[in-house]
Amino acid sequence: MTGHQAMEEGDLSRPPAPVPGCPACTELAIRRDDARVWRDRSAETDADVLMRRHLRAAGVEDMHRQGHRADHGEAGL
């Protein structure tokens, strides 16, 4: 993967942030926080991957990355 490809796919060096008010995002954020408490890096990474997939499926990944609030319901976990 080139640096350009990595930029197109988003910044993977930081965990995705949940969209406020989204039940799926909230569930995944809780799952990630629990994994951090238990120092389970694998589970933490899994939750990050699932949240990125959810955001991409919901079509809010770009808006979310820019910090805009989006109402996307419960689209794909």
mmCIF file of the C-alpha atoms, coordinates in Angstrom:
data_MODEL
# 
_entry.id   MODEL 
# 
loop_
_atom_site.group_PDB 
_atom_site.id 
_atom_site.type_symbol 
_atom_site.label_atom_id 
_atom_site.label_alt_id 
_atom_site.label_comp_id 
_atom_site.label_asym_id 
_atom_site.label_entity_id 
_atom_site.label_seq_id 
_atom_site.pdbx_PDB_ins_code 
_atom_site.Cartn_x 
_atom_site.Cartn_y 
_atom_site.Cartn_z 
_atom_site.occupancy 
_atom_site.B_iso_or_equiv 
_atom_site.pdbx_formal_charge 
_atom_site.auth_seq_id 
_atom_site.auth_comp_id 
_atom_site.auth_asym_id 
_atom_site.auth_atom_id 
_atom_site.pdbx_PDB_model_num 
ATOM 1  C CA . MET A 1 1  ? 0.000   0.000  0.000  1.00 0.00 ? 1  MET A CA 1 
ATOM 2  C CA . THR A 1 2  ? 1.322   3.405  -0.914 1.00 0.00 ? 2  THR A CA 1 
ATOM 3  C CA . GLY A 1 3  ? 1.097   6.506  1.258  1.00 0.00 ? 3  GLY A CA 1 
ATOM 4  C CA . HIS A 1 4  ? -1.500  7.892  -1.138 1.00 0.00 ? 4  HIS A CA 1 
ATOM 5  C CA . GLN A 1 5  ? -3.686  4.796  -0.722 1.00 0.00 ? 5  GLN A CA 1 
ATOM 6  C CA . ALA A 1 6  ? -3.451  5.060  3.062  1.00 0.00 ? 6  ALA A CA 1 
ATOM 7  C CA . MET A 1 7  ? -4.621  8.684  2.935  1.00 0.00 ? 7  MET A CA 1 
ATOM 8  C CA . GLU A 1 8  ? -7.567  7.738  0.712  1.00 0.00 ? 8  GLU A CA 1 
ATOM 9  C CA . GLU A 1 9  ? -8.647  5.071  3.204  1.00 0.00 ? 9  GLU A CA 1 
ATOM 10 C CA . GLY A 1 10 ? -8.475  7.413  6.189  1.00 0.00 ? 10 GLY A CA 1 
ATOM 11 C CA . ASP A 1 11 ? -6.183  7.793  9.146  1.00 0.00 ? 11 ASP A CA 1 
ATOM 12 C CA . LEU A 1 12 ? -5.825  4.344  10.675 1.00 0.00 ? 12 LEU A CA 1 
ATOM 13 C CA . SER A 1 13 ? -3.377  5.567  13.306 1.00 0.00 ? 13 SER A CA 1 
ATOM 14 C CA . ARG A 1 14 ? -6.251  6.927  15.397 1.00 0.00 ? 14 ARG A CA 1 
ATOM 15 C CA . PRO A 1 15 ? -9.330  5.004  16.517 1.00 0.00 ? 15 PRO A CA 1 
ATOM 16 C CA . PRO A 1 16 ? -12.631 6.008  14.922 1.00 0.00 ? 16 PRO A CA 1 
ATOM 17 C CA . ALA A 1 17 ? -14.923 8.122  17.063 1.00 0.00 ? 17 ALA A CA 1 
ATOM 18 C CA . PRO A 1 18 ? -18.575 7.162  17.465 1.00 0.00 ? 18 PRO A CA 1 
ATOM 19 C CA . VAL A 1 19 ? -21.264 9.391  15.995 1.00 0.00 ? 19 VAL A CA 1 
ATOM 20 C CA . PRO A 1 20 ? -23.291 10.871 18.887 1.00 0.00 ? 20 PRO A CA 1 
ATOM 21 C CA . GLY A 1 21 ? -26.758 9.366  19.197 1.00 0.00 ? 21 GLY A CA 1 
ATOM 22 C CA . CYS A 1 22 ? -26.047 6.277  17.071 1.00 0.00 ? 22 CYS A CA 1 
ATOM 23 C CA . PRO A 1 23 ? -26.854 3.069  18.988 1.00 0.00 ? 23 PRO A CA 1 
ATOM 24 C CA . ALA A 1 24 ? -24.467 0.935  16.905 1.00 0.00 ? 24 ALA A CA 1 
ATOM 25 C CA . CYS A 1 25 ? -21.584 3.386  17.408 1.00 0.00 ? 25 CYS A CA 1 
ATOM 26 C CA . THR A 1 26 ? -22.315 3.523  21.131 1.00 0.00 ? 26 THR A CA 1 
ATOM 27 C CA . GLU A 1 27 ? -22.293 -0.274 21.425 1.00 0.00 ? 27 GLU A CA 1 
ATOM 28 C CA . LEU A 1 28 ? -18.980 -0.536 19.584 1.00 0.00 ? 28 LEU A CA 1 
ATOM 29 C CA . ALA A 1 29 ? -17.426 2.269  21.638 1.00 0.00 ? 29 ALA A CA 1 
ATOM 30 C CA . ILE A 1 30 ? -18.428 0.479  24.855 1.00 0.00 ? 30 ILE A CA 1 
ATOM 31 C CA . ARG A 1 31 ? -17.000 -2.770 23.510 1.00 0.00 ? 31 ARG A CA 1 
ATOM 32 C CA . ARG A 1 32 ? -13.734 -0.976 22.693 1.00 0.00 ? 32 ARG A CA 1 
ATOM 33 C CA . ASP A 1 33 ? -13.586 0.727  26.117 1.00 0.00 ? 33 ASP A CA 1 
ATOM 34 C CA . ASP A 1 34 ? -14.154 -2.600 27.875 1.00 0.00 ? 34 ASP A CA 1 
ATOM 35 C CA . ALA A 1 35 ? -11.340 -4.152 25.838 1.00 0.00 ? 35 ALA A CA 1 
ATOM 36 C CA . ARG A 1 36 ? -9.041  -1.311 26.878 1.00 0.00 ? 36 ARG A CA 1 
ATOM 37 C CA . VAL A 1 37 ? -9.878  -1.853 30.546 1.00 0.00 ? 37 VAL A CA 1 
ATOM 38 C CA . TRP A 1 38 ? -9.012  -5.552 30.180 1.00 0.00 ? 38 TRP A CA 1 
ATOM 39 C CA . ARG A 1 39 ? -5.933  -4.657 28.101 1.00 0.00 ? 39 ARG A CA 1 
ATOM 40 C CA . ASP A 1 40 ? -7.194  -6.874 25.296 1.00 0.00 ? 40 ASP A CA 1 
ATOM 41 C CA . ARG A 1 41 ? -5.603  -5.181 22.285 1.00 0.00 ? 41 ARG A CA 1 
ATOM 42 C CA . SER A 1 42 ? -7.061  -7.751 19.896 1.00 0.00 ? 42 SER A CA 1 
ATOM 43 C CA . ALA A 1 43 ? -10.639 -7.055 21.023 1.00 0.00 ? 43 ALA A CA 1 
ATOM 44 C CA . GLU A 1 44 ? -9.930  -3.315 20.958 1.00 0.00 ? 44 GLU A CA 1 
ATOM 45 C CA . THR A 1 45 ? -8.723  -3.554 17.366 1.00 0.00 ? 45 THR A CA 1 
ATOM 46 C CA . ASP A 1 46 ? -11.728 -5.695 16.433 1.00 0.00 ? 46 ASP A CA 1 
ATOM 47 C CA . ALA A 1 47 ? -14.086 -3.024 17.778 1.00 0.00 ? 47 ALA A CA 1 
ATOM 48 C CA . ASP A 1 48 ? -12.235 -0.333 15.792 1.00 0.00 ? 48 ASP A CA 1 
ATOM 49 C CA . VAL A 1 49 ? -12.510 -2.386 12.597 1.00 0.00 ? 49 VAL A CA 1 
ATOM 50 C CA . LEU A 1 50 ? -16.223 -2.986 13.159 1.00 0.00 ? 50 LEU A CA 1 
ATOM 51 C CA . MET A 1 51 ? -16.824 0.707  13.831 1.00 0.00 ? 51 MET A CA 1 
ATOM 52 C CA . ARG A 1 52 ? -14.990 1.716  10.635 1.00 0.00 ? 52 ARG A CA 1 
ATOM 53 C CA . ARG A 1 53 ? -17.073 -0.797 8.654  1.00 0.00 ? 53 ARG A CA 1 
ATOM 54 C CA . HIS A 1 54 ? -20.246 0.496  10.274 1.00 0.00 ? 54 HIS A CA 1 
ATOM 55 C CA . LEU A 1 55 ? -19.386 4.119  9.491  1.00 0.00 ? 55 LEU A CA 1 
ATOM 56 C CA . ARG A 1 56 ? -18.469 3.231  5.905  1.00 0.00 ? 56 ARG A CA 1 
ATOM 57 C CA . ALA A 1 57 ? -21.694 1.234  5.433  1.00 0.00 ? 57 ALA A CA 1 
ATOM 58 C CA . ALA A 1 58 ? -23.727 4.071  6.919  1.00 0.00 ? 58 ALA A CA 1 
ATOM 59 C CA . GLY A 1 59 ? -22.133 6.518  4.477  1.00 0.00 ? 59 GLY A CA 1 
ATOM 60 C CA . VAL A 1 60 ? -20.927 8.906  7.145  1.00 0.00 ? 60 VAL A CA 1 
ATOM 61 C CA . GLU A 1 61 ? -17.233 8.061  7.234  1.00 0.00 ? 61 GLU A CA 1 
ATOM 62 C CA . ASP A 1 62 ? -16.109 11.243 5.458  1.00 0.00 ? 62 ASP A CA 1 
ATOM 63 C CA . MET A 1 63 ? -18.448 13.544 7.404  1.00 0.00 ? 63 MET A CA 1 
ATOM 64 C CA . HIS A 1 64 ? -17.524 11.806 10.632 1.00 0.00 ? 64 HIS A CA 1 
ATOM 65 C CA . ARG A 1 65 ? -13.818 12.167 9.981  1.00 0.00 ? 65 ARG A CA 1 
ATOM 66 C CA . GLN A 1 66 ? -14.380 15.912 9.522  1.00 0.00 ? 66 GLN A CA 1 
ATOM 67 C CA . GLY A 1 67 ? -16.200 16.105 12.849 1.00 0.00 ? 67 GLY A CA 1 
ATOM 68 C CA . HIS A 1 68 ? -19.742 16.652 11.554 1.00 0.00 ? 68 HIS A CA 1 
ATOM 69 C CA . ARG A 1 69 ? -22.634 15.115 13.393 1.00 0.00 ? 69 ARG A CA 1 
ATOM 70 C CA . ALA A 1 70 ? -24.713 12.770 11.270 1.00 0.00 ? 70 ALA A CA 1 
ATOM 71 C CA . ASP A 1 71 ? -27.960 10.943 11.852 1.00 0.00 ? 71 ASP A CA 1 
ATOM 72 C CA . HIS A 1 72 ? -27.543 7.604  10.204 1.00 0.00 ? 72 HIS A CA 1 
ATOM 73 C CA . GLY A 1 73 ? -29.820 5.381  12.219 1.00 0.00 ? 73 GLY A CA 1 
ATOM 74 C CA . GLU A 1 74 ? -28.803 1.783  12.726 1.00 0.00 ? 74 GLU A CA 1 
ATOM 75 C CA . ALA A 1 75 ? -27.229 1.085  9.327  1.00 0.00 ? 75 ALA A CA 1 
ATOM 76 C CA . GLY A 1 76 ? -25.107 -2.065 9.272  1.00 0.00 ? 76 GLY A CA 1 
ATOM 77 C CA . LEU A 1 77 ? -22.978 -3.129 12.191 1.00 0.00 ? 77 LEU A CA 1 
# 
